[in-house]
């Protein structure tokens, strides 16, 4: 069963996903990187070219394909992947889903000056970030567990312990 990392943009999902995969010998699948590879374009370019709604369709399709074709590993989703109800349900029912959290001020420090975040472009990126953070806060509540990205080593061990317990409780053996 896949471990799916969800959380707000800049919360540390990619960093944690890579570390988790490396520490535990798991493959890591990053939905944003997969979309960029498949399309030959950056996320920012796709947003500009197609708009957010079209990008969210690509993202949902990517996550569905990954879940259907991979039986184990770490799936790192984009911050807005939870906007679609169908994607939330798929992640909830087919993965061990982990909400990776970080306080808004930490996220702001991580993202300041980055120009590749399409939803933070414009004259007041902090206000946009704060508004998005507030509007999405409840969308991650379906996760099976929550970890803080402020302590990556602890978060990784919490995720693996939770994943093992979850698969035992659900009667799944060997990732099935």
C-alpha positions as CSV (number, residue, x, y, z in Angstrom):
1,X,0.0,0.0,0.0
2,X,1.3,3.4,-0.9
3,X,2.0,6.0,1.7
4,X,0.6,9.3,0.3
5,X,1.9,12.6,1.7
6,X,-0.6,15.5,1.5
7,X,-0.3,19.0,2.9
8,X,-0.1,22.6,2.0
9,X,2.5,23.9,-0.5
10,X,5.8,24.3,1.2
11,X,4.9,22.0,4.2
12,X,7.8,19.7,3.5
13,X,6.2,16.8,1.6
14,X,8.8,16.4,-1.0
15,X,11.7,16.6,1.4
16,X,10.1,14.2,3.8
17,X,9.0,11.9,1.0
18,X,12.5,11.6,-0.4
19,X,14.0,11.0,3.1
20,X,11.4,8.4,3.9
21,X,11.9,6.6,0.7
22,X,15.7,6.6,1.1
23,X,15.7,5.6,4.8
24,X,13.3,2.7,4.3
25,X,14.3,1.6,0.8
26,X,11.0,2.6,-0.8
27,X,10.4,4.1,-4.2
28,X,9.2,7.7,-4.2
29,X,6.7,9.1,-6.7
30,X,6.2,12.8,-6.9
31,X,3.0,13.9,-8.7
32,X,4.3,17.3,-9.7
33,X,7.6,15.9,-11.1
34,X,5.6,13.2,-13.0
35,X,3.3,15.8,-14.5
36,X,6.3,17.9,-15.6
37,X,8.0,14.8,-17.2
38,X,4.9,13.7,-19.0
39,X,4.0,17.2,-20.3
40,X,7.5,18.5,-20.9
41,X,6.5,21.7,-19.2
42,X,6.9,23.2,-15.7
43,X,3.9,23.4,-13.3
44,X,4.1,27.2,-13.6
45,X,3.9,27.0,-17.4
46,X,1.0,24.6,-17.3
47,X,-0.9,26.9,-15.0
48,X,-0.3,29.8,-17.3
49,X,-1.1,27.9,-20.4
50,X,-4.1,25.8,-19.3
51,X,-5.3,27.4,-16.1
52,X,-5.7,25.8,-12.6
53,X,-8.8,23.7,-13.4
54,X,-7.1,21.9,-16.3
55,X,-4.0,21.4,-14.1
56,X,-6.1,19.9,-11.3
57,X,-7.5,17.4,-13.9
58,X,-3.9,16.4,-14.9
59,X,-3.0,16.1,-11.2
60,X,-6.0,13.9,-10.3
61,X,-5.3,11.7,-13.3
62,X,-1.6,11.4,-12.3
63,X,-2.5,10.4,-8.8
64,X,-5.1,7.8,-10.0
65,X,-2.6,6.3,-12.4
66,X,0.1,6.1,-9.7
67,X,-2.3,4.4,-7.2
68,X,-3.5,1.9,-9.8
69,X,0.0,1.0,-11.0
70,X,2.1,1.1,-7.8
71,X,1.6,-1.3,-4.9
72,X,4.1,0.2,-2.5
73,X,6.2,3.3,-2.0
74,X,5.8,7.0,-1.1
75,X,3.5,9.2,-3.2
76,X,4.2,12.9,-2.8
77,X,1.2,15.0,-3.9
78,X,1.0,18.7,-4.8
79,X,-0.4,21.1,-2.2
80,X,-3.7,21.5,-4.1
81,X,-4.3,17.8,-4.9
82,X,-6.9,17.7,-2.1
83,X,-9.1,20.3,-3.8
84,X,-10.9,17.6,-5.8
85,X,-13.3,15.4,-3.7
86,X,-12.7,12.4,-5.9
87,X,-8.9,12.6,-5.3
88,X,-9.4,13.0,-1.5
89,X,-11.6,9.9,-1.5
90,X,-9.1,7.9,-3.6
91,X,-6.3,8.8,-1.3
92,X,-8.3,8.0,1.8
93,X,-9.5,4.6,0.6
94,X,-6.5,3.4,-1.4
95,X,-3.5,4.8,0.5
96,X,-2.1,5.3,4.0
97,X,-2.5,9.1,3.9
98,X,-0.3,11.4,5.9
99,X,-1.0,15.1,6.4
100,X,2.4,16.8,6.6
101,X,2.0,20.0,8.6
102,X,4.1,23.2,9.1
103,X,3.1,26.5,10.6
104,X,2.3,29.3,8.1
105,X,5.4,31.4,9.2
106,X,7.7,28.4,8.5
107,X,6.0,27.8,5.1
108,X,6.5,31.5,4.3
109,X,10.2,31.3,5.1
110,X,10.6,28.3,2.9
111,X,8.7,29.8,-0.1
112,X,9.9,33.4,0.1
113,X,11.5,34.4,-3.2
114,X,10.5,31.3,-5.1
115,X,9.1,32.2,-8.5
116,X,7.9,28.7,-9.5
117,X,4.7,28.7,-7.3
118,X,1.9,29.9,-9.7
119,X,-0.6,30.6,-7.0
120,X,1.7,32.9,-5.1
121,X,2.5,35.3,-8.0
122,X,1.5,38.9,-7.9
123,X,2.0,41.9,-5.7
124,X,1.2,40.5,-2.2
125,X,2.3,36.8,-2.1
126,X,2.1,36.6,1.7
127,X,-1.6,37.6,1.7
128,X,-2.2,35.0,-1.0
129,X,-0.4,32.4,0.9
130,X,-2.2,33.1,4.1
131,X,-5.6,33.1,2.4
132,X,-4.8,29.8,0.7
133,X,-3.6,28.3,3.9
134,X,-6.8,29.2,5.7
135,X,-9.1,28.1,2.9
136,X,-7.5,24.7,2.6
137,X,-7.0,23.9,6.3
138,X,-9.9,21.5,6.6
139,X,-9.3,19.7,3.3
140,X,-6.5,17.6,4.8
141,X,-8.6,16.3,7.7
142,X,-9.3,12.9,6.0
143,X,-5.7,11.8,6.5
144,X,-5.0,8.7,8.5
145,X,-2.3,10.5,10.5
146,X,-0.7,13.9,10.9
147,X,3.0,14.7,11.3
148,X,5.0,17.9,11.6
149,X,7.8,18.6,9.1
150,X,9.7,20.5,11.7
151,X,11.3,17.2,12.9
152,X,11.8,15.1,9.7
153,X,13.4,12.1,11.4
154,X,10.6,11.9,13.9
155,X,8.0,12.4,11.2
156,X,9.5,9.5,9.1
157,X,9.5,7.1,12.0
158,X,5.9,8.1,13.0
159,X,4.8,7.5,9.4
160,X,6.3,4.1,9.1
161,X,4.9,3.0,12.5
162,X,1.5,4.3,11.5
163,X,1.7,2.6,8.1
164,X,2.6,-0.7,9.6
165,X,-0.2,-0.5,12.2
166,X,-2.7,0.6,9.5
167,X,-1.9,-2.2,7.2
168,X,-2.2,-4.7,10.1
169,X,-5.5,-3.2,11.2
170,X,-6.9,-3.2,7.7
171,X,-6.0,-6.9,7.2
172,X,-3.6,-6.1,4.4
173,X,-0.6,-8.3,4.0
174,X,2.5,-7.5,1.8
175,X,1.0,-4.2,0.6
176,X,-2.2,-5.8,-0.7
